[in-house]
Amino acid sequence: MGALVRWGSGLRVLTSVATSTELRGRGFARTLVRGTLGVAHWRGIRWVGLGVSHANIPAQRVYENVGFALGANFTNYVEA
Protein backbone atom coordinates (compact mmCIF):
# COMPACT_ATOMS: atom_id res chain seq x y z
CA MET A 1 0.00 0.00 0.00
CA GLY A 2 1.01 3.60 -0.33
CA ALA A 3 -0.39 7.11 -0.61
CA LEU A 4 0.42 10.41 -2.26
CA VAL A 5 -0.41 13.19 0.19
CA ARG A 6 -0.60 16.94 -0.29
CA TRP A 7 0.78 18.75 2.75
CA GLY A 8 -0.58 22.09 3.86
CA SER A 9 2.48 23.67 2.24
CA GLY A 10 1.35 22.29 -1.12
CA LEU A 11 4.21 19.79 -1.38
CA ARG A 12 3.32 16.25 -2.42
CA VAL A 13 4.74 13.44 -0.32
CA LEU A 14 4.77 9.70 -0.90
CA THR A 15 3.82 8.09 2.39
CA SER A 16 2.67 4.86 4.01
CA VAL A 17 4.49 2.62 1.55
CA ALA A 18 4.45 -0.89 2.96
CA THR A 19 4.72 -4.47 1.78
CA SER A 20 3.58 -7.38 3.90
CA THR A 21 6.45 -9.31 5.38
CA GLU A 22 5.77 -12.52 3.46
CA LEU A 23 5.73 -10.68 0.10
CA ARG A 24 8.92 -8.63 0.51
CA GLY A 25 11.73 -8.99 -1.98
CA ARG A 26 9.45 -9.57 -4.98
CA GLY A 27 9.45 -6.05 -6.41
CA PHE A 28 6.00 -5.00 -5.20
CA ALA A 29 7.25 -1.83 -3.47
CA ARG A 30 9.20 -0.78 -6.57
CA THR A 31 6.14 -1.35 -8.77
CA LEU A 32 3.91 0.54 -6.34
CA VAL A 33 6.26 3.53 -6.11
CA ARG A 34 6.76 3.70 -9.88
CA GLY A 35 3.01 3.49 -10.45
CA THR A 36 2.28 6.19 -7.88
CA LEU A 37 4.90 8.48 -9.41
CA GLY A 38 3.46 7.81 -12.86
CA VAL A 39 0.01 8.91 -11.70
CA ALA A 40 1.52 11.97 -10.01
CA HIS A 41 3.33 13.01 -13.19
CA TRP A 42 0.20 12.34 -15.27
CA ARG A 43 -1.59 14.79 -12.96
CA GLY A 44 1.11 17.39 -13.54
CA ILE A 45 2.94 16.90 -10.25
CA ARG A 46 6.63 17.26 -11.03
CA TRP A 47 8.11 17.00 -7.54
CA VAL A 48 7.37 14.32 -4.94
CA GLY A 49 9.22 13.97 -1.65
CA LEU A 50 9.28 11.30 1.03
CA GLY A 51 10.75 10.48 4.38
CA VAL A 52 12.30 7.19 5.33
CA SER A 53 14.08 6.01 8.44
CA HIS A 54 17.86 6.01 8.21
CA ALA A 55 17.71 2.41 9.47
CA ASN A 56 15.37 1.21 6.71
CA ILE A 57 18.01 0.27 4.15
CA PRO A 58 15.70 -1.90 1.98
CA ALA A 59 13.28 1.01 1.54
CA GLN A 60 16.14 3.37 0.73
CA ARG A 61 17.29 0.99 -2.00
CA VAL A 62 13.78 0.89 -3.51
CA TYR A 63 13.54 4.68 -3.56
CA GLU A 64 17.02 5.13 -5.04
CA ASN A 65 16.21 2.48 -7.66
CA VAL A 66 13.21 4.47 -8.90
CA GLY A 67 15.08 7.79 -9.03
CA PHE A 68 14.88 9.41 -5.60
CA ALA A 69 18.05 11.02 -4.25
CA LEU A 70 18.96 11.76 -0.65
CA GLY A 71 18.04 15.35 0.14
CA ALA A 72 18.92 15.47 3.83
CA ASN A 73 19.35 13.31 6.90
CA PHE A 74 17.38 14.19 10.01
CA THR A 75 16.97 12.89 13.51
CA ASN A 76 13.65 11.80 14.91
CA TYR A 77 12.87 12.32 18.59
CA VAL A 78 10.31 10.46 20.66
CA GLU A 79 9.33 10.93 24.28
CA ALA A 80 11.27 8.58 26.51
C-alpha beads as a LAMMPS data file, in Angstrom:
LAMMPS data file: protein, C-alpha beads

80 atoms
79 bonds

1 atom types
1 bond types

-500.0 500.0 xlo xhi
-500.0 500.0 ylo yhi
-500.0 500.0 zlo zhi

Masses

1 110.0

Atoms # bond

1 1 1 0.000 0.000 0.000
2 1 1 1.008 3.605 -0.328
3 1 1 -0.391 7.109 -0.607
4 1 1 0.424 10.406 -2.261
5 1 1 -0.415 13.192 0.190
6 1 1 -0.596 16.943 -0.291
7 1 1 0.778 18.753 2.745
8 1 1 -0.584 22.093 3.856
9 1 1 2.483 23.672 2.239
10 1 1 1.348 22.287 -1.116
11 1 1 4.213 19.795 -1.378
12 1 1 3.324 16.251 -2.423
13 1 1 4.744 13.444 -0.324
14 1 1 4.773 9.702 -0.898
15 1 1 3.823 8.086 2.389
16 1 1 2.666 4.863 4.010
17 1 1 4.487 2.617 1.548
18 1 1 4.451 -0.893 2.960
19 1 1 4.722 -4.475 1.778
20 1 1 3.580 -7.380 3.904
21 1 1 6.455 -9.315 5.380
22 1 1 5.769 -12.522 3.458
23 1 1 5.732 -10.682 0.099
24 1 1 8.917 -8.634 0.510
25 1 1 11.733 -8.987 -1.976
26 1 1 9.454 -9.567 -4.985
27 1 1 9.451 -6.047 -6.410
28 1 1 6.000 -5.003 -5.204
29 1 1 7.255 -1.832 -3.468
30 1 1 9.197 -0.776 -6.566
31 1 1 6.141 -1.352 -8.770
32 1 1 3.905 0.543 -6.340
33 1 1 6.261 3.529 -6.112
34 1 1 6.759 3.703 -9.880
35 1 1 3.007 3.492 -10.452
36 1 1 2.276 6.190 -7.883
37 1 1 4.903 8.479 -9.407
38 1 1 3.456 7.807 -12.857
39 1 1 0.009 8.914 -11.696
40 1 1 1.519 11.972 -10.012
41 1 1 3.333 13.008 -13.188
42 1 1 0.204 12.336 -15.271
43 1 1 -1.588 14.789 -12.956
44 1 1 1.112 17.393 -13.540
45 1 1 2.935 16.904 -10.251
46 1 1 6.628 17.257 -11.028
47 1 1 8.110 17.004 -7.539
48 1 1 7.374 14.321 -4.940
49 1 1 9.218 13.965 -1.654
50 1 1 9.278 11.296 1.026
51 1 1 10.746 10.481 4.381
52 1 1 12.296 7.185 5.326
53 1 1 14.077 6.008 8.442
54 1 1 17.856 6.011 8.209
55 1 1 17.712 2.414 9.472
56 1 1 15.369 1.212 6.714
57 1 1 18.012 0.269 4.154
58 1 1 15.702 -1.902 1.981
59 1 1 13.279 1.009 1.540
60 1 1 16.137 3.372 0.729
61 1 1 17.286 0.986 -2.003
62 1 1 13.784 0.892 -3.513
63 1 1 13.538 4.682 -3.564
64 1 1 17.016 5.130 -5.043
65 1 1 16.210 2.478 -7.663
66 1 1 13.211 4.470 -8.904
67 1 1 15.084 7.790 -9.027
68 1 1 14.884 9.407 -5.595
69 1 1 18.053 11.018 -4.254
70 1 1 18.956 11.764 -0.654
71 1 1 18.036 15.353 0.145
72 1 1 18.920 15.471 3.835
73 1 1 19.350 13.314 6.899
74 1 1 17.381 14.191 10.010
75 1 1 16.973 12.893 13.510
76 1 1 13.651 11.798 14.912
77 1 1 12.874 12.316 18.590
78 1 1 10.312 10.457 20.665
79 1 1 9.327 10.932 24.279
80 1 1 11.275 8.575 26.513

Bonds

1 1 1 2
2 1 2 3
3 1 3 4
4 1 4 5
5 1 5 6
6 1 6 7
7 1 7 8
8 1 8 9
9 1 9 10
10 1 10 11
11 1 11 12
12 1 12 13
13 1 13 14
14 1 14 15
15 1 15 16
16 1 16 17
17 1 17 18
18 1 18 19
19 1 19 20
20 1 20 21
21 1 21 22
22 1 22 23
23 1 23 24
24 1 24 25
25 1 25 26
26 1 26 27
27 1 27 28
28 1 28 29
29 1 29 30
30 1 30 31
31 1 31 32
32 1 32 33
33 1 33 34
34 1 34 35
35 1 35 36
36 1 36 37
37 1 37 38
38 1 38 39
39 1 39 40
40 1 40 41
41 1 41 42
42 1 42 43
43 1 43 44
44 1 44 45
45 1 45 46
46 1 46 47
47 1 47 48
48 1 48 49
49 1 49 50
50 1 50 51
51 1 51 52
52 1 52 53
53 1 53 54
54 1 54 55
55 1 55 56
56 1 56 57
57 1 57 58
58 1 58 59
59 1 59 60
60 1 60 61
61 1 61 62
62 1 62 63
63 1 63 64
64 1 64 65
65 1 65 66
66 1 66 67
67 1 67 68
68 1 68 69
69 1 69 70
70 1 70 71
71 1 71 72
72 1 72 73
73 1 73 74
74 1 74 75
75 1 75 76
76 1 76 77
77 1 77 78
78 1 78 79
79 1 79 80
